[in-house]
Amino acid sequence: MTPSFHPDVKADHLRVDLSGWADVYVVGDVHGCADALDRLLSVLDVTDEDLVLFVGDLIRKGPDSAGVVRRVRAADNMRSVRGNNEEKVLRGEKTVPGLDDDDLTWLRSLPVAISWDGGLIVHGGVDPRRPLREHTVDDLQNTRSLAPDGGYDAPFWYERYDRSPQVFFGHTVLDAPVETESAIGLDTGCVYGGSLTAYDLRRDRFRDVPARRPGRSRSESKIVTRCTIAE
């Protein structure tokens, strides 16, 4: 069943049929780490018969955002949602060296949500206290904590979300992937020296490659570890 979206999201929703693809992978936040992306695709042995879906934030912070955009943009078997960092660039709040007008037009065309039977990709998350149809574009791109002050204070949305569809997400930097019956978290901080992670839908398993270069500095309070997740 196709999820019911807010009117502002409907035009930015992509429905995909997974049945025509051999393998299907969902990849976490790349953030301009083109080398790690190439290595991950090699480890996965991705062919033209496979579908690769991204949780957004292809760009910013890493060394080669333009390279990542052109790699994904040129591939007929790759799709991405639009993350909050793509949105910042499109709004003119941030700039990314090397991106031309065609790249920006492509980023603007990206959906905010990608769905299939039983699965949904958004960049940020879904607030379990509200139905999906009440979530705006900003909500889907930026939801993280349910605490009054938000940010990286527990509880996190995916700790309380226990319904269908299963949501694949990035945005929240994790020391290890999150896996529950209702949520799969994939931002394992490649740009901060962690790893780039993919979820293999056909085999129900994670695959990753480590970053090969020192990462950007990030406070430990802004990386979710198992011990910081609320019981």
C-alpha positions as CSV (number, residue, x, y, z in Angstrom):
1,M,0.0,0.0,0.0
2,T,1.3,3.5,-0.9
3,P,1.8,5.7,2.2
4,S,-0.5,8.7,2.6
5,F,1.6,11.9,2.5
6,H,1.1,15.6,3.4
7,P,0.1,17.7,0.4
8,D,3.5,19.4,0.4
9,V,5.3,16.0,0.2
10,K,3.1,14.2,-2.4
11,A,4.8,15.9,-5.4
12,D,8.2,14.9,-3.9
13,H,7.4,11.2,-3.4
14,L,8.9,8.5,-5.6
15,R,7.3,5.0,-5.6
16,V,9.6,2.2,-6.7
17,D,8.9,-1.4,-7.7
18,L,11.7,-3.6,-6.4
19,S,10.5,-6.7,-8.2
20,G,12.5,-6.0,-11.4
21,W,15.8,-5.6,-9.6
22,A,18.2,-8.4,-8.7
23,D,19.7,-6.9,-5.5
24,V,18.6,-3.7,-3.7
25,Y,20.7,-1.7,-1.4
26,V,20.0,1.4,0.8
27,V,23.1,3.5,1.5
28,G,23.7,6.0,4.3
29,D,24.9,9.6,4.2
30,V,27.8,9.9,1.8
31,H,28.6,13.6,2.5
32,G,31.0,14.0,-0.4
33,C,33.1,10.9,0.4
34,A,33.4,9.8,-3.3
35,D,36.3,7.3,-2.6
36,A,34.3,5.5,0.1
37,L,31.2,5.4,-2.1
38,D,33.2,3.8,-5.0
39,R,34.7,1.3,-2.6
40,L,31.3,0.4,-1.1
41,L,29.8,-0.1,-4.6
42,S,32.7,-2.4,-5.4
43,V,32.3,-4.4,-2.2
44,L,28.6,-4.8,-3.0
45,D,29.5,-5.8,-6.6
46,V,26.7,-3.6,-7.9
47,T,25.7,-4.2,-11.5
48,D,23.2,-2.6,-13.8
49,E,20.7,-5.2,-12.6
50,D,20.8,-3.9,-9.0
51,L,19.1,-0.9,-7.5
52,V,21.0,1.5,-5.1
53,L,18.9,3.9,-3.0
54,F,20.4,6.7,-0.9
55,V,19.1,8.3,2.3
56,G,20.2,11.8,1.2
57,D,23.0,14.1,2.2
58,L,25.1,13.1,-0.7
59,I,26.9,16.4,-0.4
60,R,28.7,18.8,1.9
61,K,31.5,18.3,4.5
62,G,33.5,15.7,2.5
63,P,36.2,16.2,-0.1
64,D,34.3,15.5,-3.4
65,S,30.6,16.4,-3.3
66,A,30.6,17.0,-7.1
67,G,32.1,13.6,-7.7
68,V,29.4,11.9,-5.7
69,V,26.6,13.9,-7.4
70,R,27.9,13.0,-10.8
71,R,28.4,9.3,-9.9
72,V,24.8,9.0,-8.7
73,R,23.3,11.3,-11.3
74,A,24.8,9.3,-14.2
75,A,23.6,5.9,-13.0
76,D,20.2,4.7,-14.2
77,N,20.0,2.3,-11.2
78,M,20.6,4.8,-8.5
79,R,18.1,7.1,-6.7
80,S,18.4,9.4,-3.7
81,V,16.1,11.4,-1.5
82,R,16.9,15.0,-0.9
83,G,18.5,15.5,2.5
84,N,18.7,18.6,4.7
85,N,22.2,19.4,3.3
86,E,20.9,19.4,-0.3
87,E,18.1,21.7,0.9
88,K,20.6,24.1,2.5
89,V,22.5,24.4,-0.8
90,L,19.3,24.8,-2.8
91,R,18.1,27.6,-0.5
92,G,21.4,29.4,-0.9
93,E,22.4,29.0,2.8
94,K,25.5,26.9,1.9
95,T,27.7,26.5,-1.1
96,V,29.5,23.4,-2.5
97,P,32.6,23.9,-4.8
98,G,32.3,22.1,-8.1
99,L,28.6,21.9,-8.5
100,D,27.2,23.4,-11.7
101,D,23.7,24.5,-12.6
102,D,22.9,21.1,-14.0
103,D,23.9,19.5,-10.7
104,L,21.7,21.9,-8.8
105,T,18.8,21.2,-11.1
106,W,19.3,17.5,-10.5
107,L,19.4,18.0,-6.7
108,R,16.2,20.0,-6.9
109,S,14.5,17.2,-8.7
110,L,15.2,14.6,-6.0
111,P,12.2,13.3,-4.0
112,V,11.8,13.8,-0.3
113,A,10.5,10.3,0.1
114,I,11.0,7.0,-1.7
115,S,8.7,4.1,-0.9
116,W,7.9,0.5,-1.8
117,D,5.6,-2.1,-0.3
118,G,6.5,-2.1,3.4
119,G,9.5,0.3,3.1
120,L,10.0,4.1,3.2
121,I,13.2,6.1,2.8
122,V,13.4,9.7,4.3
123,H,16.4,11.6,5.3
124,G,15.6,12.5,8.9
125,G,12.8,10.4,10.3
126,V,9.1,10.2,11.2
127,D,7.7,11.5,14.5
128,P,5.7,8.5,16.0
129,R,3.4,10.9,17.8
130,R,1.8,12.0,14.5
131,P,0.6,10.2,11.4
132,L,2.8,10.3,8.3
133,R,0.3,12.4,6.4
134,E,0.9,15.3,8.9
135,H,4.7,15.4,8.2
136,T,6.0,18.3,6.1
137,V,9.1,18.2,3.9
138,D,11.1,19.8,6.8
139,D,9.8,17.2,9.2
140,L,10.9,14.3,7.0
141,Q,14.3,15.9,6.4
142,N,15.1,16.9,10.0
143,T,13.3,14.8,12.6
144,R,15.8,13.3,15.1
145,S,15.1,13.7,18.8
146,L,11.7,13.7,20.6
147,A,13.1,15.6,23.5
148,P,11.8,19.2,24.0
149,D,15.1,20.7,23.0
150,G,15.6,18.2,20.1
151,G,19.1,17.8,18.8
152,Y,21.0,14.8,20.1
153,D,19.1,14.4,23.4
154,A,17.3,11.1,23.8
155,P,14.7,9.7,23.2
156,F,15.2,9.5,19.4
157,W,12.2,9.1,17.1
158,Y,13.2,5.6,16.0
159,E,13.1,4.3,19.6
160,R,9.4,5.0,19.7
161,Y,8.4,4.3,16.2
162,D,6.8,0.8,16.0
163,R,4.6,0.7,12.9
164,S,4.7,0.2,9.2
165,P,6.2,1.1,6.9
166,Q,9.8,0.3,8.0
167,V,11.7,3.6,7.7
168,F,15.3,3.8,6.3
169,F,17.0,7.0,7.4
170,G,20.2,8.9,7.8
171,H,20.8,12.4,9.4
172,T,21.5,11.1,12.9
173,V,25.1,10.1,13.2
174,L,25.4,6.6,14.8
175,D,28.5,4.6,16.0
176,A,26.7,1.5,14.6
177,P,23.7,1.0,12.4
178,V,20.2,0.9,14.0
179,E,18.0,-2.1,13.2
180,T,14.5,-2.6,14.5
181,E,11.4,-4.1,12.9
182,S,10.3,-0.5,12.1
183,A,13.5,1.5,11.4
184,I,16.9,1.1,9.8
185,G,19.5,3.8,10.6
186,L,22.4,4.1,8.2
187,D,24.5,7.3,8.9
188,T,27.6,5.8,10.5
189,G,29.6,8.9,10.2
190,C,31.9,8.3,7.2
191,V,32.7,11.9,6.9
192,Y,33.7,11.9,10.5
193,G,36.1,9.0,10.2
194,G,33.5,6.3,10.7
195,S,32.2,4.1,7.9
196,L,29.9,4.2,4.9
197,T,27.1,1.7,5.4
198,A,24.6,0.0,3.1
199,Y,21.7,-2.3,4.0
200,D,21.2,-5.3,1.7
201,L,17.4,-5.7,1.4
202,R,17.5,-9.1,-0.2
203,R,19.8,-10.7,2.4
204,D,18.7,-8.5,5.4
205,R,22.3,-7.5,6.4
206,F,24.6,-4.5,6.6
207,R,27.7,-4.0,4.6
208,D,30.2,-1.2,5.1
209,V,33.6,0.2,4.3
210,P,35.7,2.3,6.7
211,A,36.8,5.8,6.0
212,R,40.4,5.9,4.7
213,R,41.1,9.5,5.8
214,P,40.8,11.4,9.1
215,G,37.3,12.6,9.5
216,R,36.0,16.1,10.3
217,S,35.9,16.9,13.9
218,R,32.6,16.2,15.7
219,S,31.7,16.3,19.3
220,E,31.1,12.8,20.9
221,S,27.8,14.2,22.2
222,K,26.6,14.4,18.6
223,I,27.3,10.7,17.8
224,V,24.7,8.3,19.1
225,T,26.2,5.2,20.7
226,R,24.4,2.3,22.2
227,C,24.9,3.6,25.7
228,T,23.3,6.9,24.9
229,I,20.1,5.3,23.5
230,A,17.3,5.4,26.1
231,E,16.2,2.2,27.6
